[in-house]
Amino acid sequence: MTHLSILHTFILGIGNAWRGDDAAGLLVAQALRAHDLPGVTVIATSVVDPSLIDAWQKADRLIVVDAVMPGAAPGTVHCFDLSRESLPGNLSFCSSHAFDLTALLDLARTLHRLPPHVWVFGVEGHEFAHGQAVCAAVRQGVNRCVAAILELLDAATA
């Protein structure tokens, strides 16, 4: 009889609920939390800083979701498997955060504190002004991002 261990996944949704489409990562985290996935910890935060590195230390997999700045159509979902590729240098995360996400992941990699499997999802935003609502295209992108993450988790456990 073989024993299958459950992989622990840490999902980090980043965003600012008061800056329009920057809330995309928070909305993805909220939707994933509602699925009550076994072996998955979902955190939503508006603060990106090195203390997050400690939060994912027991995880086998890390999934990070944030809004990205215009470069494609609003709602476009980007996915990067950091075990196979680096984040593109031209990718601009919506950084109203304390620390740049790319810098945080680079720091964790340098310190050898990234889980073995890391994916970064970016939902392309359009409007980031204070007090704006999340646009319809980004809400659709959030739904596509949630579906992609659920598919990724299903494939990883199959």
TORPA-4810 file (N, C-alpha, C, O; in nm, 3 decimals):
<nodes>
NODE_1_0.084_-0.117_0.000_0.000_0.000_0.000_0.089_0.123_0.000_0.179_0.135_0.083_M
NODE_2_0.064_0.214_-0.091_0.143_0.337_-0.096_0.069_0.447_-0.022_-0.054_0.450_-0.017_T
NODE_3_0.146_0.535_0.033_0.090_0.649_0.105_0.112_0.774_0.021_0.226_0.810_-0.010_H
NODE_4_0.004_0.840_-0.015_0.014_0.964_-0.091_0.006_1.081_0.007_-0.090_1.093_0.083_L
NODE_5_0.106_1.164_0.005_0.101_1.281_0.092_0.034_1.396_0.018_0.052_1.412_-0.103_S
NODE_6_-0.043_1.472_0.090_-0.109_1.588_0.032_-0.010_1.702_0.028_0.051_1.738_0.129_I
NODE_7_0.006_1.759_-0.091_0.092_1.875_-0.105_0.023_1.996_-0.045_-0.099_2.013_-0.059_L
NODE_8_0.100_2.079_0.022_0.043_2.201_0.077_0.068_2.315_-0.021_0.181_2.337_-0.065_H
NODE_9_-0.037_2.386_-0.052_-0.029_2.499_-0.145_-0.061_2.626_-0.070_-0.158_2.632_0.006_T
NODE_10_0.019_2.728_-0.093_-0.003_2.860_-0.034_-0.038_2.954_-0.149_0.041_2.972_-0.242_F
NODE_11_-0.157_3.013_-0.143_-0.201_3.108_-0.245_-0.204_3.247_-0.185_-0.265_3.270_-0.080_I
NODE_12_-0.137_3.338_-0.252_-0.127_3.476_-0.206_-0.193_3.567_-0.307_-0.143_3.584_-0.418_L
NODE_13_-0.305_3.627_-0.269_-0.374_3.724_-0.353_-0.339_3.864_-0.306_-0.362_3.899_-0.190_G
NODE_14_-0.284_3.944_-0.396_-0.234_4.077_-0.361_-0.320_4.183_-0.429_-0.361_4.167_-0.544_I
NODE_15_-0.348_4.291_-0.357_-0.422_4.398_-0.421_-0.462_4.507_-0.325_-0.434_4.502_-0.205_G
NODE_16_-0.529_4.606_-0.382_-0.578_4.719_-0.305_-0.725_4.738_-0.344_-0.755_4.777_-0.457_N
NODE_17_-0.813_4.712_-0.252_-0.957_4.717_-0.280_-1.006_4.858_-0.311_-1.117_4.875_-0.361_A
NODE_18_-0.927_4.959_-0.284_-0.968_5.098_-0.304_-0.913_5.158_-0.433_-0.934_5.276_-0.460_W
NODE_19_-0.842_5.076_-0.514_-0.781_5.129_-0.636_-0.826_5.051_-0.759_-0.743_4.999_-0.834_R
NODE_20_-0.956_5.043_-0.779_-1.012_4.985_-0.901_-0.963_4.844_-0.927_-0.977_4.755_-0.844_G
NODE_21_-0.905_4.825_-1.047_-0.865_4.693_-1.093_-0.750_4.633_-1.012_-0.719_4.514_-1.028_D
NODE_22_-0.687_4.712_-0.927_-0.582_4.658_-0.840_-0.637_4.556_-0.742_-0.560_4.484_-0.678_D
NODE_23_-0.768_4.548_-0.729_-0.831_4.451_-0.638_-0.834_4.310_-0.696_-0.881_4.219_-0.628_A
NODE_24_-0.788_4.289_-0.818_-0.800_4.159_-0.885_-0.745_4.044_-0.801_-0.811_3.942_-0.786_A
NODE_25_-0.627_4.058_-0.746_-0.567_3.952_-0.666_-0.648_3.920_-0.541_-0.658_3.804_-0.501_G
NODE_26_-0.706_4.024_-0.481_-0.791_4.003_-0.362_-0.918_3.926_-0.400_-0.962_3.839_-0.326_L
NODE_27_-0.975_3.961_-0.516_-1.097_3.893_-0.561_-1.071_3.746_-0.593_-1.154_3.660_-0.565_L
NODE_28_-0.955_3.717_-0.653_-0.919_3.578_-0.681_-0.905_3.502_-0.549_-0.956_3.390_-0.536_V
NODE_29_-0.836_3.561_-0.452_-0.819_3.495_-0.322_-0.954_3.469_-0.256_-0.977_3.361_-0.202_A
NODE_30_-1.042_3.566_-0.260_-1.175_3.552_-0.200_-1.252_3.437_-0.266_-1.315_3.357_-0.197_Q
NODE_31_-1.247_3.429_-0.398_-1.319_3.323_-0.469_-1.259_3.186_-0.438_-1.333_3.089_-0.420_A
NODE_32_-1.127_3.177_-0.432_-1.062_3.049_-0.402_-1.089_3.005_-0.259_-1.107_2.886_-0.232_L
NODE_33_-1.091_3.099_-0.168_-1.119_3.067_-0.027_-1.258_3.004_-0.014_-1.278_2.916_0.070_R
NODE_34_-1.353_3.048_-0.094_-1.490_2.996_-0.090_-1.496_2.850_-0.134_-1.592_2.780_-0.101_A
NODE_35_-1.395_2.801_-0.206_-1.392_2.661_-0.250_-1.347_2.566_-0.139_-1.362_2.445_-0.153_H
NODE_36_-1.294_2.618_-0.029_-1.251_2.537_0.085_-1.168_2.417_0.039_-1.205_2.302_0.062_D
NODE_37_-1.056_2.446_-0.027_-0.971_2.344_-0.088_-0.881_2.278_0.017_-0.813_2.348_0.092_L
NODE_38_-0.880_2.144_0.023_-0.795_2.075_0.121_-0.646_2.097_0.089_-0.606_2.092_-0.027_P
NODE_39_-0.567_2.122_0.193_-0.424_2.140_0.175_-0.386_2.274_0.115_-0.272_2.293_0.072_G
NODE_40_-0.481_2.367_0.111_-0.455_2.498_0.050_-0.481_2.608_0.153_-0.587_2.612_0.216_V
NODE_41_-0.383_2.695_0.169_-0.398_2.814_0.251_-0.408_2.932_0.156_-0.322_2.950_0.070_T
NODE_42_-0.511_3.013_0.173_-0.532_3.130_0.087_-0.524_3.255_0.174_-0.596_3.269_0.272_V
NODE_43_-0.435_3.344_0.135_-0.416_3.471_0.205_-0.439_3.585_0.108_-0.390_3.581_-0.005_I
NODE_44_-0.513_3.685_0.150_-0.531_3.808_0.072_-0.460_3.920_0.148_-0.477_3.933_0.269_A
NODE_45_-0.382_3.999_0.077_-0.307_4.107_0.143_-0.291_4.226_0.051_-0.290_4.214_-0.071_T
NODE_46_-0.278_4.341_0.112_-0.246_4.462_0.036_-0.102_4.502_0.061_-0.052_4.598_0.002_S
NODE_47_-0.035_4.429_0.149_0.103_4.462_0.184_0.197_4.353_0.132_0.182_4.236_0.165_V
NODE_48_0.292_4.393_0.050_0.395_4.301_0.001_0.525_4.342_0.067_0.578_4.450_0.041_V
NODE_49_0.576_4.255_0.152_0.705_4.283_0.216_0.773_4.150_0.250_0.710_4.045_0.241_D
NODE_50_0.899_4.154_0.287_0.974_4.029_0.311_0.916_3.937_0.418_0.951_3.819_0.422_P
NODE_51_0.828_3.987_0.506_0.769_3.898_0.607_0.682_3.789_0.543_0.657_3.687_0.607_S
NODE_52_0.638_3.810_0.421_0.557_3.708_0.353_0.638_3.581_0.326_0.580_3.472_0.317_L
NODE_53_0.768_3.594_0.314_0.853_3.477_0.288_0.834_3.372_0.397_0.830_3.253_0.368_I
NODE_54_0.822_3.416_0.522_0.799_3.323_0.633_0.664_3.254_0.622_0.650_3.139_0.664_D
NODE_55_0.565_3.322_0.567_0.429_3.268_0.561_0.420_3.143_0.474_0.339_3.054_0.503_A
NODE_56_0.500_3.134_0.368_0.489_3.019_0.277_0.595_2.912_0.300_0.611_2.824_0.216_W
NODE_57_0.668_2.916_0.408_0.780_2.824_0.428_0.741_2.677_0.437_0.823_2.592_0.402_Q
NODE_58_0.624_2.644_0.480_0.584_2.502_0.490_0.514_2.455_0.363_0.469_2.340_0.355_K
NODE_59_0.504_2.543_0.264_0.432_2.509_0.141_0.521_2.435_0.042_0.641_2.460_0.033_A
NODE_60_0.459_2.343_-0.032_0.526_2.275_-0.143_0.507_2.353_-0.272_0.587_2.345_-0.366_D
NODE_61_0.397_2.430_-0.274_0.364_2.509_-0.393_0.320_2.648_-0.350_0.252_2.665_-0.249_R
NODE_62_0.361_2.747_-0.428_0.322_2.886_-0.405_0.257_2.938_-0.532_0.312_2.926_-0.641_L
NODE_63_0.140_2.998_-0.515_0.071_3.064_-0.625_0.046_3.208_-0.582_-0.016_3.233_-0.478_I
NODE_64_0.095_3.302_-0.661_0.079_3.444_-0.632_-0.007_3.506_-0.740_0.012_3.479_-0.859_V
NODE_65_-0.103_3.589_-0.700_-0.192_3.656_-0.796_-0.192_3.805_-0.766_-0.210_3.847_-0.651_V
NODE_66_-0.172_3.884_-0.871_-0.173_4.030_-0.857_-0.223_4.090_-0.987_-0.224_4.023_-1.091_D
NODE_67_-0.264_4.214_-0.981_-0.300_4.288_-1.102_-0.171_4.332_-1.171_-0.070_4.359_-1.106_A
NODE_68_-0.177_4.337_-1.303_-0.064_4.389_-1.379_-0.110_4.511_-1.457_-0.228_4.526_-1.489_V
NODE_69_-0.014_4.596_-1.488_-0.043_4.722_-1.556_-0.068_4.699_-1.704_-0.025_4.598_-1.761_M
NODE_70_-0.136_4.794_-1.766_-0.172_4.781_-1.907_-0.055_4.744_-1.997_0.056_4.797_-1.985_P
NODE_71_-0.082_4.654_-2.084_0.014_4.603_-2.181_-0.061_4.507_-2.272_-0.017_4.477_-2.383_G
NODE_72_-0.174_4.460_-2.222_-0.263_4.373_-2.298_-0.406_4.420_-2.267_-0.426_4.516_-2.193_A
NODE_73_-0.502_4.352_-2.324_-0.642_4.389_-2.301_-0.679_4.367_-2.154_-0.635_4.269_-2.094_A
NODE_74_-0.759_4.457_-2.096_-0.804_4.437_-1.958_-0.870_4.300_-1.942_-0.950_4.257_-2.025_P
NODE_75_-0.835_4.233_-1.833_-0.889_4.101_-1.804_-0.803_3.986_-1.855_-0.828_3.871_-1.821_G
NODE_76_-0.701_4.017_-1.936_-0.610_3.913_-1.983_-0.542_3.850_-1.863_-0.497_3.920_-1.772_T
NODE_77_-0.534_3.718_-1.862_-0.469_3.647_-1.752_-0.334_3.595_-1.800_-0.326_3.524_-1.900_V
NODE_78_-0.230_3.630_-1.728_-0.094_3.584_-1.756_-0.059_3.480_-1.650_-0.096_3.496_-1.533_H
NODE_79_0.012_3.375_-1.689_0.058_3.275_-1.593_0.204_3.243_-1.622_0.242_3.217_-1.736_C
NODE_80_0.285_3.245_-1.517_0.428_3.215_-1.530_0.464_3.107_-1.430_0.440_3.120_-1.310_F
NODE_81_0.521_2.998_-1.481_0.570_2.889_-1.397_0.717_2.921_-1.368_0.802_2.903_-1.455_D
NODE_82_0.746_2.967_-1.248_0.882_3.013_-1.216_0.982_2.900_-1.203_1.101_2.925_-1.189_L
NODE_83_0.935_2.775_-1.208_1.030_2.665_-1.212_1.082_2.645_-1.355_1.181_2.575_-1.376_S
NODE_84_1.015_2.706_-1.452_1.054_2.692_-1.593_1.096_2.822_-1.658_1.167_2.821_-1.759_R
NODE_85_1.055_2.934_-1.603_1.083_3.064_-1.664_1.091_3.172_-1.558_1.042_3.154_-1.446_E
NODE_86_1.151_3.282_-1.593_1.155_3.399_-1.505_1.041_3.491_-1.541_0.983_3.481_-1.649_S
NODE_87_1.010_3.579_-1.451_0.910_3.680_-1.484_0.969_3.773_-1.590_1.085_3.812_-1.579_L
NODE_88_0.891_3.808_-1.690_0.943_3.900_-1.792_0.978_4.034_-1.731_0.908_4.085_-1.643_P
NODE_89_1.087_4.091_-1.778_1.132_4.219_-1.725_1.036_4.333_-1.754_1.035_4.433_-1.682_G
NODE_90_0.954_4.319_-1.858_0.861_4.426_-1.893_0.726_4.413_-1.823_0.638_4.498_-1.841_N
NODE_91_0.708_4.308_-1.742_0.583_4.289_-1.670_0.580_4.386_-1.553_0.671_4.388_-1.471_L
NODE_92_0.475_4.465_-1.545_0.466_4.566_-1.441_0.349_4.534_-1.349_0.233_4.546_-1.387_S
NODE_93_0.382_4.493_-1.226_0.277_4.468_-1.129_0.226_4.601_-1.078_0.299_4.700_-1.075_F
NODE_94_0.103_4.601_-1.038_0.041_4.724_-0.991_0.095_4.752_-0.851_0.038_4.709_-0.751_C
NODE_95_0.205_4.824_-0.846_0.277_4.832_-0.720_0.242_4.955_-0.637_0.317_5.051_-0.630_S
NODE_96_0.125_4.947_-0.575_0.095_5.041_-0.468_0.135_4.972_-0.338_0.102_5.018_-0.228_S
NODE_97_0.206_4.862_-0.353_0.245_4.780_-0.239_0.377_4.831_-0.181_0.450_4.905_-0.247_H
NODE_98_0.407_4.791_-0.059_0.526_4.838_0.010_0.655_4.788_-0.056_0.757_4.856_-0.051_A
NODE_99_0.650_4.672_-0.118_0.769_4.607_-0.172_0.729_4.551_-0.308_0.618_4.500_-0.322_F
NODE_100_0.814_4.559_-0.406_0.784_4.508_-0.538_0.777_4.356_-0.538_0.865_4.291_-0.481_D
NODE_101_0.675_4.298_-0.600_0.656_4.153_-0.600_0.774_4.081_-0.664_0.820_3.979_-0.611_L
NODE_102_0.822_4.131_-0.776_0.936_4.067_-0.841_1.057_4.067_-0.749_1.129_3.967_-0.740_T
NODE_103_1.081_4.178_-0.680_1.193_4.186_-0.586_1.175_4.088_-0.471_1.272_4.027_-0.425_A
NODE_104_1.052_4.073_-0.423_1.025_3.978_-0.314_1.056_3.835_-0.358_1.120_3.759_-0.284_L
NODE_105_1.011_3.798_-0.476_1.037_3.661_-0.525_1.186_3.640_-0.551_1.238_3.532_-0.525_L
NODE_106_1.254_3.742_-0.603_1.399_3.732_-0.625_1.472_3.715_-0.491_1.565_3.636_-0.481_D
NODE_107_1.429_3.791_-0.390_1.490_3.780_-0.257_1.469_3.640_-0.201_1.563_3.579_-0.150_L
NODE_108_1.347_3.588_-0.211_1.320_3.453_-0.160_1.403_3.349_-0.234_1.451_3.254_-0.173_A
NODE_109_1.419_3.366_-0.364_1.501_3.272_-0.442_1.647_3.280_-0.397_1.711_3.176_-0.378_R
NODE_110_1.698_3.399_-0.378_1.837_3.418_-0.334_1.860_3.354_-0.197_1.966_3.297_-0.171_T
NODE_111_1.760_3.364_-0.111_1.770_3.306_0.024_1.736_3.157_0.027_1.737_3.094_0.133_L
NODE_112_1.705_3.099_-0.090_1.664_2.959_-0.101_1.541_2.931_-0.017_1.532_2.830_0.052_H
NODE_113_1.445_3.024_-0.025_1.323_3.012_0.056_1.197_3.015_-0.030_1.090_3.052_0.018_R
NODE_114_1.211_2.977_-0.155_1.094_2.959_-0.240_1.054_2.811_-0.237_1.141_2.725_-0.234_L
NODE_115_0.925_2.782_-0.237_0.884_2.642_-0.248_0.931_2.583_-0.381_0.969_2.658_-0.472_P
NODE_116_0.931_2.451_-0.394_0.977_2.388_-0.518_0.898_2.429_-0.642_0.952_2.432_-0.753_P
NODE_117_0.770_2.459_-0.624_0.684_2.495_-0.737_0.623_2.632_-0.712_0.559_2.654_-0.609_H
NODE_118_0.644_2.725_-0.806_0.593_2.862_-0.790_0.530_2.907_-0.921_0.591_2.897_-1.028_V
NODE_119_0.408_2.957_-0.911_0.339_3.016_-1.025_0.297_3.157_-0.988_0.257_3.183_-0.875_W
NODE_120_0.307_3.246_-1.084_0.260_3.383_-1.068_0.154_3.408_-1.174_0.177_3.389_-1.293_V
NODE_121_0.038_3.451_-1.129_-0.071_3.489_-1.219_-0.087_3.641_-1.212_-0.087_3.700_-1.104_F
NODE_122_-0.101_3.701_-1.327_-0.128_3.844_-1.335_-0.256_3.866_-1.413_-0.274_3.810_-1.521_G
NODE_123_-0.345_3.946_-1.357_-0.469_3.982_-1.426_-0.451_4.126_-1.475_-0.430_4.218_-1.396_V
NODE_124_-0.459_4.142_-1.606_-0.438_4.273_-1.668_-0.549_4.368_-1.626_-0.668_4.340_-1.643_E
NODE_125_-0.509_4.482_-1.570_-0.604_4.583_-1.527_-0.612_4.698_-1.625_-0.538_4.704_-1.724_G
NODE_126_-0.703_4.789_-1.596_-0.721_4.907_-1.682_-0.726_5.035_-1.600_-0.660_5.133_-1.633_H
NODE_127_-0.806_5.034_-1.494_-0.828_5.156_-1.415_-0.779_5.134_-1.272_-0.830_5.048_-1.200_E
NODE_128_-0.679_5.213_-1.231_-0.619_5.196_-1.099_-0.634_5.320_-1.010_-0.567_5.330_-0.907_F
NODE_129_-0.722_5.411_-1.048_-0.740_5.534_-0.970_-0.812_5.502_-0.839_-0.893_5.410_-0.831_A
NODE_130_-0.780_5.581_-0.738_-0.841_5.565_-0.606_-0.992_5.582_-0.616_-1.041_5.676_-0.679_H
NODE_131_-1.065_5.491_-0.554_-1.210_5.502_-0.548_-1.285_5.442_-0.666_-1.408_5.445_-0.668_G
NODE_132_-1.214_5.390_-0.764_-1.279_5.330_-0.881_-1.323_5.187_-0.851_-1.266_5.121_-0.763_Q
NODE_133_-1.423_5.139_-0.923_-1.469_5.001_-0.911_-1.387_4.914_-1.006_-1.324_4.964_-1.099_A
NODE_134_-1.387_4.786_-0.983_-1.322_4.690_-1.072_-1.406_4.684_-1.200_-1.527_4.664_-1.194_V
NODE_135_-1.341_4.699_-1.315_-1.416_4.700_-1.442_-1.464_4.559_-1.477_-1.411_4.460_-1.426_C
NODE_136_-1.564_4.552_-1.564_-1.626_4.424_-1.602_-1.525_4.328_-1.665_-1.529_4.209_-1.637_A
NODE_137_-1.437_4.379_-1.749_-1.338_4.293_-1.816_-1.245_4.229_-1.713_-1.207_4.112_-1.728_A
NODE_138_-1.207_4.302_-1.611_-1.119_4.248_-1.507_-1.195_4.147_-1.421_-1.137_4.046_-1.380_V
NODE_139_-1.321_4.171_-1.394_-1.403_4.072_-1.321_-1.409_3.941_-1.398_-1.401_3.834_-1.338_R
NODE_140_-1.422_3.949_-1.529_-1.420_3.828_-1.612_-1.282_3.761_-1.606_-1.271_3.639_-1.600_Q
NODE_141_-1.177_3.845_-1.608_-1.041_3.792_-1.595_-1.020_3.722_-1.462_-0.953_3.619_-1.456_G
NODE_142_-1.076_3.778_-1.355_-1.069_3.715_-1.223_-1.131_3.576_-1.229_-1.074_3.480_-1.177_V
NODE_143_-1.247_3.564_-1.292_-1.313_3.433_-1.304_-1.227_3.335_-1.383_-1.215_3.218_-1.345_N
NODE_144_-1.164_3.382_-1.492_-1.076_3.295_-1.571_-0.953_3.256_-1.491_-0.906_3.143_-1.501_R
NODE_145_-0.902_3.348_-1.411_-0.784_3.320_-1.328_-0.818_3.214_-1.222_-0.740_3.121_-1.200_C
NODE_146_-0.932_3.227_-1.158_-0.976_3.129_-1.058_-0.987_2.992_-1.124_-0.940_2.892_-1.068_V
NODE_147_-1.048_2.985_-1.242_-1.064_2.857_-1.313_-0.927_2.798_-1.348_-0.907_2.678_-1.337_A
NODE_148_-0.834_2.882_-1.390_-0.699_2.834_-1.426_-0.626_2.780_-1.304_-0.557_2.678_-1.313_A
NODE_149_-0.641_2.846_-1.189_-0.575_2.799_-1.067_-0.638_2.667_-1.021_-0.566_2.576_-0.981_I
NODE_150_-0.769_2.657_-1.026_-0.834_2.531_-0.988_-0.790_2.418_-1.080_-0.769_2.305_-1.034_L
NODE_151_-0.777_2.446_-1.208_-0.728_2.346_-1.303_-0.584_2.306_-1.272_-0.548_2.188_-1.278_E
NODE_152_-0.501_2.405_-1.239_-0.362_2.378_-1.202_-0.355_2.289_-1.078_-0.275_2.195_-1.074_L
NODE_153_-0.436_2.318_-0.978_-0.437_2.238_-0.856_-0.487_2.096_-0.884_-0.434_2.000_-0.829_L
NODE_154_-0.590_2.083_-0.969_-0.639_1.949_-1.005_-0.532_1.870_-1.079_-0.512_1.752_-1.051_D
NODE_155_-0.463_1.934_-1.172_-0.360_1.865_-1.251_-0.243_1.823_-1.162_-0.183_1.717_-1.183_A
NODE_156_-0.211_1.905_-1.063_-0.098_1.875_-0.976_-0.128_1.761_-0.879_-0.036_1.697_-0.830_A
NODE_157_-0.254_1.736_-0.852_-0.289_1.629_-0.759_-0.330_1.500_-0.832_-0.352_1.397_-0.769_T
NODE_158_-0.339_1.507_-0.963_-0.380_1.388_-1.040_-0.265_1.291_-1.054_-0.281_1.185_-1.116_A
</nodes>
